Amino acid sequence: MEPSKLLHTWKECLSNNRKAQSELYQYFAPKMYAVCLRFAENAESAQDILQIGFIKVFSKGQNFEGKGSLEGWIRKVMLNSAIEYYRKNKTVFQTTDSISEDHHELPADFDMHSLGYKDLLNMIKELPIGYRTVFSLYAIEGYNHKEIAEMLDMSEGTSKSQLSRARQWLKEKLKKMEENIHERSRI
């Protein structure tokens, strides 16, 4: 959508124009769903977060002061909605070393050196929810441990521990993937 069209649509949304709200939703929903999915336990939770987020976007639209991009502001609303959703639903952050040993088959032509952005996001999606939430806030969204601790109502030490365990989990997953590739190449 062109910037001028987006600005016009946003102004109409602020006037509670349902058609404009639908248009804005259709435009941003795929990107925002991807954000919600990173913080959700499953697709259904991500949909819930997305809906809650867009309700806030439309009901609190006057809070967007025009500083920065509208997309960035909507993204922040989605992120805050995800955090509130998990606070409300009391997501328990994993503090043990027990991680499910789900093994996913890799395509025969998988090349470890060509691991792309989408591949990494898929691996992040497999992280236990507590690890994934802290990892996403820290590594993707750019928050520090103090901010994460305040957002998620945990200690900074817990945030650091969750990040460390997430990194270890990802390293182990990559190592197993690499081992599977080497085993297949020997066959």
C-alpha positions in Angstrom: 0.0 0.0 0.0 1.4 3.4 -0.9 2.3 5.7 2.0 -0.4 8.3 1.1 -3.1 5.5 0.8 -2.0 4.1 4.1 -2.2 7.4 5.8 -5.7 8.0 4.4 -6.8 4.5 5.4 -5.4 5.1 8.9 -7.3 8.4 9.3 -10.5 6.6 8.3 -9.8 3.9 10.8 -9.6 6.6 13.5 -13.1 7.7 12.5 -14.3 4.1 13.1 -14.8 3.5 9.4 -15.2 -0.3 9.4 -14.3 -0.7 5.7 -11.0 1.1 6.4 -10.3 -1.0 9.5 -10.9 -4.1 7.5 -8.5 -2.9 4.8 -5.8 -2.0 7.3 -6.3 -5.4 9.0 -6.0 -7.2 5.7 -2.8 -5.3 4.9 -1.0 -5.8 8.2 -2.5 -9.1 9.5 0.0 -11.5 7.8 3.1 -9.6 9.1 1.6 -9.2 12.6 0.5 -12.8 12.7 4.1 -13.8 12.2 5.0 -11.6 15.2 2.2 -13.2 17.3 3.2 -16.7 16.2 6.7 -16.2 17.6 5.2 -15.6 21.1 2.3 -18.1 20.9 2.2 -21.7 22.0 0.2 -22.6 18.9 -1.6 -21.1 15.9 -4.9 -20.7 17.8 -3.2 -18.6 20.5 -1.5 -16.5 17.8 -4.9 -15.8 16.3 -6.2 -14.8 19.7 -3.3 -12.4 20.2 -3.7 -11.0 16.7 -7.4 -10.2 17.3 -6.7 -8.7 20.8 -3.9 -6.6 19.2 -6.1 -5.3 16.4 -8.9 -4.4 18.8 -6.3 -2.3 20.7 -5.0 -0.8 17.5 -8.5 0.4 16.6 -9.6 1.4 20.0 -6.4 3.2 21.0 -5.4 4.5 17.6 -5.3 8.1 18.9 -2.2 7.0 20.9 -0.2 6.8 17.7 1.5 10.2 17.5 2.9 9.8 14.1 6.5 9.4 15.4 8.0 6.5 13.5 6.1 4.2 11.3 2.5 3.0 11.7 3.7 -0.5 11.1 6.2 -0.2 13.9 3.6 1.1 16.3 1.2 -1.7 15.4 4.0 -4.2 15.9 4.6 -2.8 19.4 0.9 -3.2 20.2 1.0 -6.8 19.0 4.1 -7.5 21.1 2.5 -6.0 24.2 -0.7 -7.9 23.5 1.3 -11.2 23.4 3.0 -10.3 26.7 -0.3 -9.5 28.3 -1.9 -12.6 26.9 0.8 -14.8 28.6 0.7 -12.9 31.8 -3.1 -13.4 31.9 -2.8 -17.1 31.0 0.0 -17.6 33.4 2.4 -19.2 31.1 5.0 -21.1 33.1 8.5 -20.6 32.0 10.5 -23.7 31.7 13.3 -23.8 34.3 14.4 -27.4 34.0 16.8 -28.9 31.5 14.2 -31.3 30.3 13.3 -30.5 26.7 11.2 -32.7 24.4 13.3 -34.7 22.0 11.2 -34.2 18.9 13.2 -35.1 15.9 12.0 -33.6 12.6 13.2 -35.1 9.4 15.2 -32.8 7.1 14.9 -32.8 3.4 17.6 -34.9 1.8 19.1 -31.9 0.0 19.3 -29.8 3.2 22.5 -27.8 3.3 23.6 -26.6 6.7 25.5 -23.7 5.2 22.5 -22.4 3.4 20.3 -22.3 6.5 18.1 -19.3 5.8 16.0 -16.9 7.8 12.9 -19.0 7.5 14.7 -22.1 8.6 15.9 -20.3 11.7 12.5 -18.9 12.4 11.1 -22.5 12.2 13.7 -23.7 14.6 12.8 -20.8 17.0 9.2 -21.8 16.8 10.2 -25.3 18.1 11.7 -23.8 21.3 9.7 -24.3 24.5 7.5 -21.3 25.0 9.5 -19.7 27.8 12.8 -20.0 25.9 11.1 -18.7 22.7 9.6 -15.7 24.4 12.8 -14.5 26.0 14.9 -15.4 22.9 12.5 -13.5 20.6 12.4 -10.4 22.9 16.1 -10.3 23.3 17.6 -11.5 20.0 14.8 -10.4 17.6 13.1 -7.4 19.2 16.2 -6.0 20.8 15.1 -5.7 24.5 17.6 -6.0 27.3 17.2 -8.4 30.2 16.0 -5.7 32.6 13.2 -4.8 30.2 12.3 -8.4 29.5 12.2 -9.1 33.3 9.8 -6.2 33.8 7.6 -7.2 30.9 7.3 -10.8 31.9 7.3 -10.3 35.6 10.4 -12.3 36.3 13.9 -11.6 37.6 16.8 -10.6 35.3 18.5 -13.8 36.2 15.6 -15.9 35.0 15.6 -13.9 31.7 19.3 -14.5 31.3 18.9 -18.2 32.1 16.0 -18.6 29.6 18.1 -17.0 26.9 21.1 -19.1 27.7 19.0 -22.3 27.6 17.4 -21.2 24.4 20.8 -20.7 22.8 21.9 -24.1 24.0 18.8 -25.7 22.8 19.3 -24.2 19.3 23.0 -25.2 19.3 22.0 -28.8 20.1 19.3 -28.8 17.4 21.8 -27.5 14.8 24.3 -30.1 15.9 21.8 -32.9 15.5 20.8 -31.5 12.1 24.4 -31.5 11.1 24.9 -35.0 12.3 21.9 -36.2 10.4 23.3 -34.6 7.3 26.6 -36.3 7.7 24.9 -39.7 8.3 22.9 -39.3 5.1 25.9 -38.3 3.1 27.6 -41.6 4.1 24.7 -43.7 2.9 
